[in-house]
Amino acid sequence: MLLPFGFEPLPALSPSLPPRPQFSTHRPLTPFSSTKTSLRWVLPFLHLRTPTLLSHVASSATVEPLQHPEKLQNVEIDMGLEEGDDEETEMDHFKAESLLDIYADKDARHLPSPEVEVMQLEDLPDQWKRSRIAWLCKELPAHKQGTLVRILNAQRKWIRQGDATYVTVHCMRIRENEAAYRVYSWMSQQHWFHFDFALATKLADYLGRDRKFTKCREIFDAMIKQGRVPAESTFHILTLAYLSSPIEGCIEEACFIYNKMIQLGGYRPRLSLHNSLFRALLGQPRRVSKHQLKQAEFIYHNLITCDLDVQKDIYAGLIWLHSYQESIDRERIDALRGEMKSAGIEEGKDLLISILRACSKLGDVEEAEKIWLKLLASEYALPSQAFVYRMELYSKADDPMKSLEIFEDMKKGAMHVTVSAYHKIIQVMTKANELDIAETLVDELAECGLKPLNPAFHDLMSLYLKRGMHNKLELSFSKCLTRCHPNRSIYGIYLESLVMVNDLEKAEQIFNEMQTNGTIGASARSCNVILRGYLAADDYEKGVKVYNIMRLKKYDVEPDSIEKMERFLDHNKKIVRKSISLKLDEEQREILIGLLLGGAEIVLDENKKKHSILFKFNARSDIHSALRMHIHERFYEWLTPSRSTDGDHDIPYQFSTIAHPYFSFFANQFWSKDRPMIPKLIHRWLSVRVLAYWYMYGGFKTSSEDILLKLRGAKREDIDKILKKLQGKDIATKVKKKGRFFWIGFQGTDAVRFWNLMEPFLLQNVKDLLMPNNDAIGSDDGDVLNKRSDSDAHKSGEDLT
């Protein structure tokens, strides 16, 4: 008798020893010895949960989306900030993600899904088989992956798909979804397995509700591979599972599943799912991309075509995204405003500020002033960014003095003057060639203690360079060194100034410092500048060295410099042209080992002859933001042709090396049988530089001033080798396993010793973020891994469950 899953509870399970199959004359294959068997039988009964009846919702021809317009009126959205903004978010709506996700989860429960037909034990004719299956239902949920597979392997002689399906369904009924997934995975590898769409759907939905998006996606892809379109519930739940994860790249995967739900499945998603995905897009960190806008427009299009209620926050979010684009689509913004007006929706403060931002980029003074008057007439408190946008507006209208007047009004009023306001007015004044005013503003900014100062010094030094005021430029560079950490652009301006005044000796010192300082790094522009200086001074010997560096790094060389260098090399036959071949130097190898320990990925090709390294950086981490620029410059010659040039802001947070046989060594050491592993000789490779880059990429400092290092794919013997190496440096550690990762902890004085060991190899501009407090010396030596807070786990960007 076959019954739909969810209607009938399981029969009582007998605690007796399952008898040996009657058809076999061999001893039953069990993974337990006789001395341990009785205890293992009793334990599952102590933890056995009462089977829970699952409500079944019959599918209907048409399912109307659940709408909650009255609930969403006061929901807030976190619109995020552009890099450099220091205001609270300009859009304060859609921030309460819990409310939207609650509605999305409730909607998922009402989505139709296929029924799972499962046999009943009472219908089996053989008593031994009924007892055996009942025993598996008790035993398997209590074991981990390895033991569970061994138990199932021991049943291969008699178990078939119906039996394994019953065990899988039972595990889902008692909410042991992880065990259900393991049984299903084992079953799918057997020769008698036939794909069961209903079972796969039910299991994927349960895993998705538990936010196990990796396992849910695996079953989802298997459905696609079988030529089946997943159920609407699977699309819905998998999208929510991705949205619930803080891991980088999950929002992009959620967008992919959402798009497939409409394009492949032809489904009409519920309103709650549209809203949840839209909110997640607006909460993306750093700069707004064209991809975010395109996806948001697609969600809006689906809301319109499905006749769903488009809330005010959707309109405001779309206009906000448009206002942050480099090229403003004025017609689209006007169309959205027109739709809001026809729907009777008033334009709030956040929306007006977004329109003001767009007008400032377009230079539309007339419309911007209308918006400004509306803001003044409203009861809302004006944010400082509104003043910044007006400064930019009048700068584009060739009225810089009006921008200065706005800034002075901001200072005279009760408004707190932010660092972004200083940056904007200094930029406006330097662009207008108002040197005296710009100098006064930079000094004022430095004295008031606001940071960062680099943008202000960059604009002022650029004006000095433009006007040929090299003495003042050098003085400004010296002030920058004492008050902040100059970046690559500021060093590049100073280097160009030294070359222009023919001070090649000092220029060479600055160029060498840029090369050796990991925080700064040389670039194609700086190499071209110093090469141009050497060639102008006829110092071809040094010019050849720089030229070879540029060829090795695959930098673009200026045409005039190429012509001069080739002419010189042709006339000097004694100089041997070195063939340029890709090869990792010692520093690059150590950096790569540290990053691989911290979680960098190795991408294997199909033939496993050429491999590449994938670097992923967390956009929410200031440490990763600085590290990504350094790694991009340090491995520039190894990157794919789509790599960016000198612009730091254009460097992506995920980039890959080219596929090359040179990475085969690292693939063999850090990857085995499609799984990450730790090299057997790792204790010999743990140099101080390796530890430093491991810490920067895969570690973090806790709120209790302790240090944690993340390690994936390790075995206990690998951990012991690493600990022994650290103990040789008089550093004690604590180890704890959380999910797939080991965490190596350094507490109190050991954290300080570990810091002192790595400090010379850490990037200068992230040391303050990674340095443990000296007060940690002599602190209580409690278990930091057990006291690790949820906020620390969020900072690490990993799901440890």
C-alpha positions, 0 to 999 in steps of 0.5 A: 500500500502506497500512501502520500508522504505526511499523512500516516505516522510511522509504526512503532519501532521494535528495539529488538536486534534485527534478524539476519536476512533469511536468504543469506547464509553469510554472517550479517555485515554490521559495523559494530562489535558485540561489546558495543552493540547493546549501547548503540541500540539504546542511545537512539531511543533516548533521542528519538523524536515523535514523528510529526505530521506534515500538513499537505497543501493540495496544488491548485491551477492558479495560486494567487500571490500573498500580498501584505501592503499594509505591513510593508508601509513601515518596513525599512530598507538599508540602501547602503552607502557609496564609498566615502559617505559617512552619513546614515543611509539616505534610504531608511526603508526596507531595513527590517529584513526579518519582517520580509523574510518571515512573510517569504518563509510563510509563503513558502509553506503554502506553495504546492509541491509533488507528493512523495509516495512511500511504502508502509512497513506493515505491507512488507511480507518479511519480518526480518526486513521490517525490523532491519529498516526500523533499526536503520531508522533509529540508528542512522540519525545518530551518526556522522557521514562516515559511520552512516555510509559504512552502515548503509554499505553493509546493507547492500545485499538486500536494501533497494530504493523503496527501503532507502526512500522509507528511511529518507522520509522517516529522517525528514519526518523527525526533522533529521534533514542532514541524515536524510540528505546523507541517505539520499546521497548514498542511494543516488550512487547505487546501480538500482537508483531511479530519480524520484522527483517528488522525493528530491523536491521534498528533501531540497525544500527541507534543506533549504528551510534549514538554510543548507543552500549548498546541499539544496542547490546540489539537488536542484542541479540534479533535477535540471540535469534529469530534464525536470523543472524544479517545483515552485517551492524549490525555487522559492526556498533556495532563493531565500536560503541564499539571501539568508547567508552573509557569504560573498556571492550568495546574492548573485546566486539568489538572483540567478535562481530567481531569474530561472524561476521565471524564465525556465519554470514560468512561475509567478513568484510571491510578492514577499520573494520579490521584496526580499530579493530587492531589499538584498540588492539594495543592501549590497556593500560598496559601489552600486553596479549596473548589474544591481540596477539591471536585476532591480529593474527586472524585479520591478518588471515582474511586479508590474506584469504580475499585477502585484502592488508596487510599494513606495519603497520599490520606486524609491529604491529604483531611483536610488540605484539610478542616481548612483550610476555614472551615466544618469538615465533622466528619462527613466527617473522621470518615468518612475516619478510619473508612475509614483504620481499617478499611483498617488505616492508622495515623494519622501525625503530619501527619494528627493535626495536621490533625485538631487544626487542625479541632478547634481551629476547632470548639472541640472540647476533648475530642477535641483533647486526645486528639489532643494526647496521641497526639502527645506519646506519639509519637516525632515532634517537635512543630511549633510550629503544634500549639501555635498550634492549641491556643491557638486551641482554648482561646480559642474555649472562653473560656479565654484564660489556658490559651492563655497558659499554652500559649504560656509552655510553648512559650517555656520548652521547646526549641521555637522560638517562631515569629511565627505563635505570637506573632500567635495569642496576641496575637489571643487576648489582645486578643479577651479584652480583656487589654490589659496582656498584649497590650501586653507581647507586642507589645513582646516581638515587636518586640524579638525581630526577628520579622516581619511585625509588622502583624497584632500592631499591627492587633489591639492598635490595634483593642482601643485603638479599642474601648476609646476609648484614642485617645492610646495608639492614636496612639502605637502607630501611630507605633511601627508607622510606625518598625518596619514598613510599615502596611497599609490596615487599620492606616491605616483604624483610625487614621483612624477614631480621628481622626474619633472625636476630631474631629481632622479636619485630621489625618484629612484628611492621613491620608486623602490619604496613603492615596489617594496611596500606592499601597501603601495605597490608599483603600477604601470603608470609609475613604471612609465614615469620612472622609465621616461625619466631615465630615458630623458637622462640617457641612463639606459642601464637603469632604463633596461631594468625598469623596461624588463620589469614592465615586460615581466608584469605585462604592463603597457609601455608608452610608445615613445619609450618603446621606440627609444628602448628598442633603438638602444637595444638594437645598437647595443648587441652586448646587452642580451635580451632576456626572454620573459617567462612566467615564474613565481618568485619566492615572495609570491610563493609564500604569499600564495601558500598563506592565501591558500591556507586562508581559503583561496580556491584552486580551479581545476581544469577538465584535463587537470594539467593546467590550474588557476587560483581564484582570489575572493575578497569580502567587500564588507571587510576593510582588511580584504579591501586593502589586501585585494589591491595588494594581491592584484598588483603583486600577481598582476602578470598572472591575472586574466586579460580582463584585469584592470589597470591603475584604478584602485576602485576598479579592481574587482573583489574576485579575480582569477589567475590564468590557467598555467601548469605552474600551479599544478604543484599547489593543486597537488598539495592543497587539493585531493579527490575534489576536496581541499587538503593540507600539505604533508610538509606544511610545517616546513612551509610556515614562514613568518610571511605565510602566517601573516598572509594567512592571518590577513586573508583567513583570520580575524581579531575577536572582540576580546582582543584574541586572534583566530585563524581559519583552516579548511580541509585539515586533519588532526595530524595536520593541525598537530604539525602546525601547532608543533611549529608554533610551539617552537616559537614559544606560542601556545594555541587552542584549537576548536572545530566548527563545522567544516573548519578548524579554528586556531586561537591565540589568547592573551600574551600568545596573541601578542607574541603571534602579532609581534612575529608577523608584524613586519610582513603585515600591510601597513594600513591594516595593522591597526585593524589586526593588532591585539590590545596590549592590555591582553597580556596577563588576561584570563586564559579562558577558551576564546573559541567557546566565548566567540560572539555571533558578531565575531562570526559575522565579521569572519564572513563564514557560516560555521554551522 
